[in-house]
Amino acid sequence: MIPPPPPHHSPWVRVKFAAEWLAMPAILLVFVCWPAVDAQTRLLFRRYMGFRVTVKNRLAQAHEIR
């Protein structure tokens, strides 16, 4: 499925390419699981995120500006 490499590429380019493909599952796992790990550790140490509630109504926002 992979086309033959151009003749001017060194063998190290193919090694680098193979290393990138072998590292992909581990890298994806880290990036996909990071938000869950962050959320779990915040819950563990009771550092809640909190929310800033904003007004979604234009009429109510116009009254707040005055």
Phi and psi restraints in degrees (range 20) as a CNS / XPLOR table:
assign (resid 1 and name C) (resid 2 and name N)
       (resid 2 and name CA) (resid 2 and name C) 1.0 -92.3 20.0 2
assign (resid 2 and name N) (resid 2 and name CA)
       (resid 2 and name C) (resid 3 and name N) 1.0 129.5 20.0 2
assign (resid 2 and name C) (resid 3 and name N)
       (resid 3 and name CA) (resid 3 and name C) 1.0 -68.8 20.0 2
assign (resid 3 and name N) (resid 3 and name CA)
       (resid 3 and name C) (resid 4 and name N) 1.0 158.2 20.0 2
assign (resid 3 and name C) (resid 4 and name N)
       (resid 4 and name CA) (resid 4 and name C) 1.0 -64.3 20.0 2
assign (resid 4 and name N) (resid 4 and name CA)
       (resid 4 and name C) (resid 5 and name N) 1.0 144.4 20.0 2
assign (resid 4 and name C) (resid 5 and name N)
       (resid 5 and name CA) (resid 5 and name C) 1.0 -70.6 20.0 2
assign (resid 5 and name N) (resid 5 and name CA)
       (resid 5 and name C) (resid 6 and name N) 1.0 152.6 20.0 2
assign (resid 5 and name C) (resid 6 and name N)
       (resid 6 and name CA) (resid 6 and name C) 1.0 -62.2 20.0 2
assign (resid 6 and name N) (resid 6 and name CA)
       (resid 6 and name C) (resid 7 and name N) 1.0 152.2 20.0 2
assign (resid 6 and name C) (resid 7 and name N)
       (resid 7 and name CA) (resid 7 and name C) 1.0 -66.0 20.0 2
assign (resid 7 and name N) (resid 7 and name CA)
       (resid 7 and name C) (resid 8 and name N) 1.0 -21.5 20.0 2
assign (resid 7 and name C) (resid 8 and name N)
       (resid 8 and name CA) (resid 8 and name C) 1.0 -85.4 20.0 2
assign (resid 8 and name N) (resid 8 and name CA)
       (resid 8 and name C) (resid 9 and name N) 1.0 -3.1 20.0 2
assign (resid 8 and name C) (resid 9 and name N)
       (resid 9 and name CA) (resid 9 and name C) 1.0 -84.3 20.0 2
assign (resid 9 and name N) (resid 9 and name CA)
       (resid 9 and name C) (resid 10 and name N) 1.0 142.0 20.0 2
assign (resid 9 and name C) (resid 10 and name N)
       (resid 10 and name CA) (resid 10 and name C) 1.0 -82.5 20.0 2
assign (resid 10 and name N) (resid 10 and name CA)
       (resid 10 and name C) (resid 11 and name N) 1.0 164.3 20.0 2
assign (resid 10 and name C) (resid 11 and name N)
       (resid 11 and name CA) (resid 11 and name C) 1.0 -63.5 20.0 2
assign (resid 11 and name N) (resid 11 and name CA)
       (resid 11 and name C) (resid 12 and name N) 1.0 -22.7 20.0 2
assign (resid 11 and name C) (resid 12 and name N)
       (resid 12 and name CA) (resid 12 and name C) 1.0 -67.1 20.0 2
assign (resid 12 and name N) (resid 12 and name CA)
       (resid 12 and name C) (resid 13 and name N) 1.0 -25.7 20.0 2
assign (resid 12 and name C) (resid 13 and name N)
       (resid 13 and name CA) (resid 13 and name C) 1.0 -65.4 20.0 2
assign (resid 13 and name N) (resid 13 and name CA)
       (resid 13 and name C) (resid 14 and name N) 1.0 -40.5 20.0 2
assign (resid 13 and name C) (resid 14 and name N)
       (resid 14 and name CA) (resid 14 and name C) 1.0 -67.7 20.0 2
assign (resid 14 and name N) (resid 14 and name CA)
       (resid 14 and name C) (resid 15 and name N) 1.0 -37.0 20.0 2
assign (resid 14 and name C) (resid 15 and name N)
       (resid 15 and name CA) (resid 15 and name C) 1.0 -65.0 20.0 2
assign (resid 15 and name N) (resid 15 and name CA)
       (resid 15 and name C) (resid 16 and name N) 1.0 -43.1 20.0 2
assign (resid 15 and name C) (resid 16 and name N)
       (resid 16 and name CA) (resid 16 and name C) 1.0 -62.3 20.0 2
assign (resid 16 and name N) (resid 16 and name CA)
       (resid 16 and name C) (resid 17 and name N) 1.0 -42.1 20.0 2
assign (resid 16 and name C) (resid 17 and name N)
       (resid 17 and name CA) (resid 17 and name C) 1.0 -62.1 20.0 2
assign (resid 17 and name N) (resid 17 and name CA)
       (resid 17 and name C) (resid 18 and name N) 1.0 -44.2 20.0 2
assign (resid 17 and name C) (resid 18 and name N)
       (resid 18 and name CA) (resid 18 and name C) 1.0 -65.7 20.0 2
assign (resid 18 and name N) (resid 18 and name CA)
       (resid 18 and name C) (resid 19 and name N) 1.0 -39.2 20.0 2
assign (resid 18 and name C) (resid 19 and name N)
       (resid 19 and name CA) (resid 19 and name C) 1.0 -64.8 20.0 2
assign (resid 19 and name N) (resid 19 and name CA)
       (resid 19 and name C) (resid 20 and name N) 1.0 -38.0 20.0 2
assign (resid 19 and name C) (resid 20 and name N)
       (resid 20 and name CA) (resid 20 and name C) 1.0 -63.2 20.0 2
assign (resid 20 and name N) (resid 20 and name CA)
       (resid 20 and name C) (resid 21 and name N) 1.0 -42.1 20.0 2
assign (resid 20 and name C) (resid 21 and name N)
       (resid 21 and name CA) (resid 21 and name C) 1.0 -69.0 20.0 2
assign (resid 21 and name N) (resid 21 and name CA)
       (resid 21 and name C) (resid 22 and name N) 1.0 -35.1 20.0 2
assign (resid 21 and name C) (resid 22 and name N)
       (resid 22 and name CA) (resid 22 and name C) 1.0 -72.4 20.0 2
assign (resid 22 and name N) (resid 22 and name CA)
       (resid 22 and name C) (resid 23 and name N) 1.0 -30.5 20.0 2
assign (resid 22 and name C) (resid 23 and name N)
       (resid 23 and name CA) (resid 23 and name C) 1.0 -81.8 20.0 2
assign (resid 23 and name N) (resid 23 and name CA)
       (resid 23 and name C) (resid 24 and name N) 1.0 -16.5 20.0 2
assign (resid 23 and name C) (resid 24 and name N)
       (resid 24 and name CA) (resid 24 and name C) 1.0 -57.3 20.0 2
assign (resid 24 and name N) (resid 24 and name CA)
       (resid 24 and name C) (resid 25 and name N) 1.0 -46.2 20.0 2
assign (resid 24 and name C) (resid 25 and name N)
       (resid 25 and name CA) (resid 25 and name C) 1.0 -60.2 20.0 2
assign (resid 25 and name N) (resid 25 and name CA)
       (resid 25 and name C) (resid 26 and name N) 1.0 -41.0 20.0 2
assign (resid 25 and name C) (resid 26 and name N)
       (resid 26 and name CA) (resid 26 and name C) 1.0 -67.1 20.0 2
assign (resid 26 and name N) (resid 26 and name CA)
       (resid 26 and name C) (resid 27 and name N) 1.0 -41.7 20.0 2
assign (resid 26 and name C) (resid 27 and name N)
       (resid 27 and name CA) (resid 27 and name C) 1.0 -65.7 20.0 2
assign (resid 27 and name N) (resid 27 and name CA)
       (resid 27 and name C) (resid 28 and name N) 1.0 -43.6 20.0 2
assign (resid 27 and name C) (resid 28 and name N)
       (resid 28 and name CA) (resid 28 and name C) 1.0 -62.8 20.0 2
assign (resid 28 and name N) (resid 28 and name CA)
       (resid 28 and name C) (resid 29 and name N) 1.0 -40.1 20.0 2
assign (resid 28 and name C) (resid 29 and name N)
       (resid 29 and name CA) (resid 29 and name C) 1.0 -61.0 20.0 2
assign (resid 29 and name N) (resid 29 and name CA)
       (resid 29 and name C) (resid 30 and name N) 1.0 -42.3 20.0 2
assign (resid 29 and name C) (resid 30 and name N)
       (resid 30 and name CA) (resid 30 and name C) 1.0 -64.0 20.0 2
assign (resid 30 and name N) (resid 30 and name CA)
       (resid 30 and name C) (resid 31 and name N) 1.0 -47.1 20.0 2
assign (resid 30 and name C) (resid 31 and name N)
       (resid 31 and name CA) (resid 31 and name C) 1.0 -71.8 20.0 2
assign (resid 31 and name N) (resid 31 and name CA)
       (resid 31 and name C) (resid 32 and name N) 1.0 -30.9 20.0 2
assign (resid 31 and name C) (resid 32 and name N)
       (resid 32 and name CA) (resid 32 and name C) 1.0 -77.4 20.0 2
assign (resid 32 and name N) (resid 32 and name CA)
       (resid 32 and name C) (resid 33 and name N) 1.0 -36.7 20.0 2
assign (resid 32 and name C) (resid 33 and name N)
       (resid 33 and name CA) (resid 33 and name C) 1.0 -87.3 20.0 2
assign (resid 33 and name N) (resid 33 and name CA)
       (resid 33 and name C) (resid 34 and name N) 1.0 -14.8 20.0 2
assign (resid 33 and name C) (resid 34 and name N)
       (resid 34 and name CA) (resid 34 and name C) 1.0 -57.6 20.0 2
assign (resid 34 and name N) (resid 34 and name CA)
       (resid 34 and name C) (resid 35 and name N) 1.0 -45.8 20.0 2
assign (resid 34 and name C) (resid 35 and name N)
       (resid 35 and name CA) (resid 35 and name C) 1.0 -61.2 20.0 2
assign (resid 35 and name N) (resid 35 and name CA)
       (resid 35 and name C) (resid 36 and name N) 1.0 -37.3 20.0 2
assign (resid 35 and name C) (resid 36 and name N)
       (resid 36 and name CA) (resid 36 and name C) 1.0 -68.1 20.0 2
assign (resid 36 and name N) (resid 36 and name CA)
       (resid 36 and name C) (resid 37 and name N) 1.0 -41.6 20.0 2
assign (resid 36 and name C) (resid 37 and name N)
       (resid 37 and name CA) (resid 37 and name C) 1.0 -64.7 20.0 2
assign (resid 37 and name N) (resid 37 and name CA)
       (resid 37 and name C) (resid 38 and name N) 1.0 -40.4 20.0 2
assign (resid 37 and name C) (resid 38 and name N)
       (resid 38 and name CA) (resid 38 and name C) 1.0 -62.0 20.0 2
assign (resid 38 and name N) (resid 38 and name CA)
       (resid 38 and name C) (resid 39 and name N) 1.0 -45.3 20.0 2
assign (resid 38 and name C) (resid 39 and name N)
       (resid 39 and name CA) (resid 39 and name C) 1.0 -64.4 20.0 2
assign (resid 39 and name N) (resid 39 and name CA)
       (resid 39 and name C) (resid 40 and name N) 1.0 -41.5 20.0 2
assign (resid 39 and name C) (resid 40 and name N)
       (resid 40 and name CA) (resid 40 and name C) 1.0 -66.4 20.0 2
assign (resid 40 and name N) (resid 40 and name CA)
       (resid 40 and name C) (resid 41 and name N) 1.0 -40.7 20.0 2
assign (resid 40 and name C) (resid 41 and name N)
       (resid 41 and name CA) (resid 41 and name C) 1.0 -70.5 20.0 2
assign (resid 41 and name N) (resid 41 and name CA)
       (resid 41 and name C) (resid 42 and name N) 1.0 -33.8 20.0 2
assign (resid 41 and name C) (resid 42 and name N)
       (resid 42 and name CA) (resid 42 and name C) 1.0 -63.1 20.0 2
assign (resid 42 and name N) (resid 42 and name CA)
       (resid 42 and name C) (resid 43 and name N) 1.0 -42.0 20.0 2
assign (resid 42 and name C) (resid 43 and name N)
       (resid 43 and name CA) (resid 43 and name C) 1.0 -65.7 20.0 2
assign (resid 43 and name N) (resid 43 and name CA)
       (resid 43 and name C) (resid 44 and name N) 1.0 -38.9 20.0 2
assign (resid 43 and name C) (resid 44 and name N)
       (resid 44 and name CA) (resid 44 and name C) 1.0 -61.7 20.0 2
assign (resid 44 and name N) (resid 44 and name CA)
       (resid 44 and name C) (resid 45 and name N) 1.0 -42.5 20.0 2
assign (resid 44 and name C) (resid 45 and name N)
       (resid 45 and name CA) (resid 45 and name C) 1.0 -95.7 20.0 2
assign (resid 45 and name N) (resid 45 and name CA)
       (resid 45 and name C) (resid 46 and name N) 1.0 9.6 20.0 2
assign (resid 45 and name C) (resid 46 and name N)
       (resid 46 and name CA) (resid 46 and name C) 1.0 55.2 20.0 2
assign (resid 46 and name N) (resid 46 and name CA)
       (resid 46 and name C) (resid 47 and name N) 1.0 40.1 20.0 2
assign (resid 46 and name C) (resid 47 and name N)
       (resid 47 and name CA) (resid 47 and name C) 1.0 -104.6 20.0 2
assign (resid 47 and name N) (resid 47 and name CA)
       (resid 47 and name C) (resid 48 and name N) 1.0 82.3 20.0 2
assign (resid 47 and name C) (resid 48 and name N)
       (resid 48 and name CA) (resid 48 and name C) 1.0 -71.3 20.0 2
assign (resid 48 and name N) (resid 48 and name CA)
       (resid 48 and name C) (resid 49 and name N) 1.0 150.5 20.0 2
assign (resid 48 and name C) (resid 49 and name N)
       (resid 49 and name CA) (resid 49 and name C) 1.0 -73.9 20.0 2
assign (resid 49 and name N) (resid 49 and name CA)
       (resid 49 and name C) (resid 50 and name N) 1.0 -42.5 20.0 2
assign (resid 49 and name C) (resid 50 and name N)
       (resid 50 and name CA) (resid 50 and name C) 1.0 79.6 20.0 2
assign (resid 50 and name N) (resid 50 and name CA)
       (resid 50 and name C) (resid 51 and name N) 1.0 160.7 20.0 2
assign (resid 50 and name C) (resid 51 and name N)
       (resid 51 and name CA) (resid 51 and name C) 1.0 -134.2 20.0 2
assign (resid 51 and name N) (resid 51 and name CA)
       (resid 51 and name C) (resid 52 and name N) 1.0 143.3 20.0 2
assign (resid 51 and name C) (resid 52 and name N)
       (resid 52 and name CA) (resid 52 and name C) 1.0 -105.2 20.0 2
assign (resid 52 and name N) (resid 52 and name CA)
       (resid 52 and name C) (resid 53 and name N) 1.0 106.2 20.0 2
assign (resid 52 and name C) (resid 53 and name N)
       (resid 53 and name CA) (resid 53 and name C) 1.0 -80.9 20.0 2
assign (resid 53 and name N) (resid 53 and name CA)
       (resid 53 and name C) (resid 54 and name N) 1.0 129.8 20.0 2
assign (resid 53 and name C) (resid 54 and name N)
       (resid 54 and name CA) (resid 54 and name C) 1.0 -114.2 20.0 2
assign (resid 54 and name N) (resid 54 and name CA)
       (resid 54 and name C) (resid 55 and name N) 1.0 154.2 20.0 2
assign (resid 54 and name C) (resid 55 and name N)
       (resid 55 and name CA) (resid 55 and name C) 1.0 -77.9 20.0 2
assign (resid 55 and name N) (resid 55 and name CA)
       (resid 55 and name C) (resid 56 and name N) 1.0 132.3 20.0 2
assign (resid 55 and name C) (resid 56 and name N)
       (resid 56 and name CA) (resid 56 and name C) 1.0 -102.4 20.0 2
assign (resid 56 and name N) (resid 56 and name CA)
       (resid 56 and name C) (resid 57 and name N) 1.0 -3.5 20.0 2
assign (resid 56 and name C) (resid 57 and name N)
       (resid 57 and name CA) (resid 57 and name C) 1.0 -97.7 20.0 2
assign (resid 57 and name N) (resid 57 and name CA)
       (resid 57 and name C) (resid 58 and name N) 1.0 127.5 20.0 2
assign (resid 57 and name C) (resid 58 and name N)
       (resid 58 and name CA) (resid 58 and name C) 1.0 -64.7 20.0 2
assign (resid 58 and name N) (resid 58 and name CA)
       (resid 58 and name C) (resid 59 and name N) 1.0 -37.4 20.0 2
assign (resid 58 and name C) (resid 59 and name N)
       (resid 59 and name CA) (resid 59 and name C) 1.0 -65.5 20.0 2
assign (resid 59 and name N) (resid 59 and name CA)
       (resid 59 and name C) (resid 60 and name N) 1.0 -41.6 20.0 2
assign (resid 59 and name C) (resid 60 and name N)
       (resid 60 and name CA) (resid 60 and name C) 1.0 -67.4 20.0 2
assign (resid 60 and name N) (resid 60 and name CA)
       (resid 60 and name C) (resid 61 and name N) 1.0 -36.0 20.0 2
assign (resid 60 and name C) (resid 61 and name N)
       (resid 61 and name CA) (resid 61 and name C) 1.0 -66.5 20.0 2
assign (resid 61 and name N) (resid 61 and name CA)
       (resid 61 and name C) (resid 62 and name N) 1.0 -36.8 20.0 2
assign (resid 61 and name C) (resid 62 and name N)
       (resid 62 and name CA) (resid 62 and name C) 1.0 -64.3 20.0 2
assign (resid 62 and name N) (resid 62 and name CA)
       (resid 62 and name C) (resid 63 and name N) 1.0 -34.9 20.0 2
assign (resid 62 and name C) (resid 63 and name N)
       (resid 63 and name CA) (resid 63 and name C) 1.0 -74.2 20.0 2
assign (resid 63 and name N) (resid 63 and name CA)
       (resid 63 and name C) (resid 64 and name N) 1.0 -29.2 20.0 2
assign (resid 63 and name C) (resid 64 and name N)
       (resid 64 and name CA) (resid 64 and name C) 1.0 -72.7 20.0 2
assign (resid 64 and name N) (resid 64 and name CA)
       (resid 64 and name C) (resid 65 and name N) 1.0 -30.9 20.0 2
assign (resid 64 and name C) (resid 65 and name N)
       (resid 65 and name CA) (resid 65 and name C) 1.0 -67.3 20.0 2
assign (resid 65 and name N) (resid 65 and name CA)
       (resid 65 and name C) (resid 66 and name N) 1.0 -34.3 20.0 2
